[in-house]
């Protein structure tokens, strides 16, 4: 009896132990399944919540931009095309109180018509170097052509190269009729010129830092209202920008006339405006301007209806210009959108209100 009872007790203990082990294993399995489900949910959430990206330009792309010299004298301003697809545009003083635009296009997927294309000025090279850009122009001043050769910058010249054509719907002088397209430039640069189409890094192609959201300057130290901006660049050119509260963009005008795309009818707009105060001398012919692009100076950063004072500095013609908040010394961040850099002679008028 004692032996049977002992065996019964042993069997009960063994069965209980097995039950406990089995329950423990089930508990662990359920915990592991719960952890797996949680990890799967988190992974799915991460996949569905893609990070915000800058729309105006791919900040991670190493593609070299095209920098195109654009006619900006009346009446050629009435047949301009393509500027609303540029991510960066410089307005540069030239002889006669006039200006040229240097428009930068990067990773444009459509076959975009751009123009009208005009001749190069040697100061344009300084801003092409900043973004490792391929320079597109139709002829140029003696100094520009000489420095294009001596510096070895990659360029496409309408005087000799083929991706250009002429259109003259308004019976303008011949120099106001040359156009190109982003697809023709891409194919010609890659297949005929055999240019390297990528920079060493994405940062080499971008002068500015961009913020994926709108930059609000209204509460920044030294901020002032900026819904109307008037920049006189020379005796023949005053550029104005008028802020639209609905679109949160500035509409551009040349000498009081709204600038628009001849092909689409769209007004030319800007999200950001940099007023860069500069000075200049003259080349030996006492005609062509020699803009002092290096060194340092002052200016304004304007976006979303407000402006702040800034400083700029450029170590040499190949270096990128650095734009900083004048109050803090920190490098500025731009709102996500097209930027105009207005090279404003300090001797000319400027109104921000």
WODAZI-V123209 format. One record per residue. N is the residue number from 0. SS is DSSP state (a for helix, b for strand, c for the rest). OMEGA is omega as a letter, one per 40 degrees, with the letter a starting at -180 (NA if undefined). Layout:
n->N ss->SS omega->OMEGA
n->N ss->SS omega->OMEGA
This chain:
n->0 ss->c omega->a
n->1 ss->a omega->i
n->2 ss->a omega->i
n->3 ss->a omega->i
n->4 ss->a omega->i
n->5 ss->a omega->i
n->6 ss->a omega->i
n->7 ss->a omega->i
n->8 ss->a omega->i
n->9 ss->a omega->i
n->10 ss->a omega->i
n->11 ss->a omega->a
n->12 ss->a omega->a
n->13 ss->a omega->i
n->14 ss->a omega->i
n->15 ss->a omega->a
n->16 ss->a omega->i
n->17 ss->a omega->i
n->18 ss->a omega->a
n->19 ss->a omega->i
n->20 ss->a omega->a
n->21 ss->a omega->i
n->22 ss->a omega->i
n->23 ss->a omega->i
n->24 ss->a omega->i
n->25 ss->a omega->i
n->26 ss->a omega->i
n->27 ss->a omega->a
n->28 ss->a omega->i
n->29 ss->a omega->i
n->30 ss->a omega->i
n->31 ss->a omega->i
n->32 ss->a omega->i
n->33 ss->a omega->i
n->34 ss->a omega->i
n->35 ss->a omega->i
n->36 ss->a omega->i
n->37 ss->a omega->i
n->38 ss->a omega->i
n->39 ss->a omega->i
n->40 ss->a omega->a
n->41 ss->a omega->i
n->42 ss->a omega->i
n->43 ss->a omega->a
n->44 ss->a omega->i
n->45 ss->a omega->a
n->46 ss->a omega->a
n->47 ss->a omega->i
n->48 ss->c omega->a
n->49 ss->c omega->a
n->50 ss->c omega->i
n->51 ss->c omega->a
n->52 ss->c omega->i
n->53 ss->c omega->a
n->54 ss->c omega->a
n->55 ss->c omega->a
n->56 ss->c omega->i
n->57 ss->c omega->a
n->58 ss->c omega->i
n->59 ss->c omega->a
n->60 ss->c omega->i
n->61 ss->c omega->i
n->62 ss->b omega->i
n->63 ss->c omega->i
n->64 ss->c omega->i
n->65 ss->b omega->i
n->66 ss->b omega->a
n->67 ss->b omega->i
n->68 ss->b omega->a
n->69 ss->b omega->i
n->70 ss->b omega->i
n->71 ss->c omega->i
n->72 ss->c omega->i
n->73 ss->c omega->e
n->74 ss->c omega->a
n->75 ss->a omega->i
n->76 ss->a omega->a
n->77 ss->a omega->a
n->78 ss->a omega->i
n->79 ss->c omega->i
n->80 ss->b omega->i
n->81 ss->c omega->a
n->82 ss->a omega->a
n->83 ss->a omega->i
n->84 ss->a omega->i
n->85 ss->c omega->i
n->86 ss->c omega->a
n->87 ss->b omega->a
n->88 ss->b omega->i
n->89 ss->b omega->i
n->90 ss->b omega->a
n->91 ss->b omega->i
n->92 ss->b omega->i
n->93 ss->c omega->a
n->94 ss->a omega->i
n->95 ss->a omega->a
n->96 ss->a omega->a
n->97 ss->c omega->i
n->98 ss->b omega->i
n->99 ss->b omega->i
n->100 ss->b omega->i
n->101 ss->b omega->a
n->102 ss->b omega->a
n->103 ss->b omega->a
n->104 ss->b omega->a
n->105 ss->c omega->i
n->106 ss->c omega->i
n->107 ss->c omega->a
n->108 ss->c omega->a
n->109 ss->c omega->i
n->110 ss->c omega->a
n->111 ss->c omega->i
n->112 ss->b omega->a
n->113 ss->b omega->i
n->114 ss->b omega->e
n->115 ss->c omega->a
n->116 ss->b omega->a
n->117 ss->c omega->a
n->118 ss->c omega->a
n->119 ss->b omega->i
n->120 ss->c omega->a
n->121 ss->c omega->i
n->122 ss->c omega->i
n->123 ss->a omega->a
n->124 ss->a omega->a
n->125 ss->a omega->a
n->126 ss->a omega->i
n->127 ss->a omega->i
n->128 ss->a omega->a
n->129 ss->a omega->a
n->130 ss->c omega->a
n->131 ss->c omega->a
n->132 ss->c omega->i
n->133 ss->b omega->a
n->134 ss->b omega->a
n->135 ss->b omega->a
n->136 ss->b omega->i
n->137 ss->c omega->a
n->138 ss->c omega->a
n->139 ss->b omega->i
n->140 ss->c omega->i
n->141 ss->a omega->a
n->142 ss->a omega->i
n->143 ss->a omega->a
n->144 ss->a omega->i
n->145 ss->a omega->a
n->146 ss->a omega->i
n->147 ss->a omega->i
n->148 ss->a omega->a
n->149 ss->a omega->a
n->150 ss->a omega->a
n->151 ss->c omega->i
n->152 ss->c omega->i
n->153 ss->c omega->a
n->154 ss->b omega->i
n->155 ss->b omega->a
n->156 ss->b omega->a
n->157 ss->c omega->i
n->158 ss->c omega->a
n->159 ss->c omega->a
n->160 ss->c omega->a
n->161 ss->c omega->a
n->162 ss->c omega->i
n->163 ss->c omega->i
n->164 ss->b omega->a
n->165 ss->b omega->i
n->166 ss->c omega->a
n->167 ss->c omega->a
n->168 ss->c omega->a
n->169 ss->c omega->i
n->170 ss->c omega->i
n->171 ss->c omega->i
n->172 ss->c omega->a
n->173 ss->a omega->a
n->174 ss->a omega->a
n->175 ss->a omega->a
n->176 ss->c omega->a
n->177 ss->b omega->i
n->178 ss->b omega->i
n->179 ss->b omega->i
n->180 ss->b omega->a
n->181 ss->a omega->i
n->182 ss->a omega->i
n->183 ss->a omega->i
n->184 ss->a omega->a
n->185 ss->a omega->a
n->186 ss->a omega->a
n->187 ss->a omega->a
n->188 ss->a omega->a
n->189 ss->a omega->a
n->190 ss->a omega->a
n->191 ss->a omega->a
n->192 ss->c omega->a
n->193 ss->c omega->i
n->194 ss->c omega->i
n->195 ss->c omega->a
n->196 ss->c omega->i
n->197 ss->b omega->i
n->198 ss->c omega->i
n->199 ss->c omega->i
n->200 ss->c omega->i
n->201 ss->a omega->a
n->202 ss->a omega->a
n->203 ss->a omega->a
n->204 ss->a omega->a
n->205 ss->c omega->i
n->206 ss->c omega->a
n->207 ss->c omega->i
n->208 ss->b omega->a
n->209 ss->b omega->i
n->210 ss->b omega->a
n->211 ss->c omega->i
n->212 ss->c omega->i
n->213 ss->c omega->i
n->214 ss->c omega->i
n->215 ss->c omega->a
n->216 ss->c omega->a
n->217 ss->c omega->a
n->218 ss->c omega->a
n->219 ss->c omega->i
n->220 ss->c omega->i
n->221 ss->c omega->a
n->222 ss->c omega->i
n->223 ss->b omega->i
n->224 ss->b omega->a
n->225 ss->c omega->i
n->226 ss->c omega->i
n->227 ss->b omega->a
n->228 ss->b omega->a
n->229 ss->b omega->a
n->230 ss->b omega->i
n->231 ss->b omega->a
n->232 ss->b omega->i
n->233 ss->b omega->a
n->234 ss->c omega->a
n->235 ss->c omega->a
n->236 ss->b omega->i
n->237 ss->b omega->a
n->238 ss->b omega->i
n->239 ss->b omega->i
n->240 ss->b omega->a
n->241 ss->b omega->a
n->242 ss->b omega->i
n->243 ss->b omega->a
n->244 ss->c omega->a
n->245 ss->c omega->a
n->246 ss->c omega->a
n->247 ss->c omega->i
n->248 ss->b omega->i
n->249 ss->b omega->i
n->250 ss->b omega->a
n->251 ss->b omega->i
n->252 ss->b omega->i
n->253 ss->b omega->i
n->254 ss->c omega->i
n->255 ss->c omega->i
n->256 ss->b omega->a
n->257 ss->b omega->i
n->258 ss->c omega->a
n->259 ss->b omega->a
n->260 ss->c omega->a
n->261 ss->c omega->a
n->262 ss->c omega->a
n->263 ss->c omega->a
n->264 ss->c omega->a
n->265 ss->c omega->i
n->266 ss->b omega->i
n->267 ss->c omega->a
n->268 ss->b omega->i
n->269 ss->b omega->i
n->270 ss->c omega->a
n->271 ss->b omega->i
n->272 ss->b omega->i
n->273 ss->b omega->i
n->274 ss->b omega->a
n->275 ss->b omega->a
n->276 ss->b omega->a
n->277 ss->b omega->i
n->278 ss->c omega->a
n->279 ss->b omega->i
n->280 ss->b omega->a
n->281 ss->b omega->i
n->282 ss->c omega->a
n->283 ss->c omega->i
n->284 ss->c omega->a
n->285 ss->c omega->a
n->286 ss->c omega->i
n->287 ss->c omega->a
n->288 ss->b omega->i
n->289 ss->b omega->a
n->290 ss->b omega->i
n->291 ss->c omega->a
n->292 ss->c omega->a
n->293 ss->c omega->a
n->294 ss->b omega->a
n->295 ss->b omega->a
n->296 ss->b omega->a
n->297 ss->b omega->i
n->298 ss->b omega->i
n->299 ss->b omega->i
n->300 ss->b omega->a
n->301 ss->b omega->i
n->302 ss->b omega->i
n->303 ss->c omega->i
n->304 ss->c omega->i
n->305 ss->b omega->i
n->306 ss->b omega->i
n->307 ss->b omega->i
n->308 ss->b omega->i
n->309 ss->b omega->i
n->310 ss->b omega->i
n->311 ss->b omega->i
n->312 ss->b omega->a
n->313 ss->b omega->a
n->314 ss->c omega->i
n->315 ss->c omega->a
n->316 ss->c omega->a
n->317 ss->c omega->a
n->318 ss->c omega->i
n->319 ss->c omega->i
n->320 ss->c omega->i
n->321 ss->b omega->a
n->322 ss->b omega->a
n->323 ss->b omega->i
n->324 ss->b omega->a
n->325 ss->c omega->a
n->326 ss->c omega->a
n->327 ss->c omega->a
n->328 ss->c omega->a
n->329 ss->c omega->i
n->330 ss->b omega->a
n->331 ss->c omega->i
n->332 ss->b omega->a
n->333 ss->b omega->i
n->334 ss->b omega->a
n->335 ss->c omega->a
n->336 ss->c omega->a
n->337 ss->c omega->a
n->338 ss->b omega->i
n->339 ss->b omega->i
n->340 ss->b omega->a
n->341 ss->b omega->i
n->342 ss->b omega->a
n->343 ss->b omega->i
n->344 ss->b omega->a
n->345 ss->c omega->i
n->346 ss->c omega->a
n->347 ss->c omega->a
n->348 ss->c omega->i
n->349 ss->b omega->i
n->350 ss->b omega->i
n->351 ss->b omega->a
n->352 ss->c omega->NA
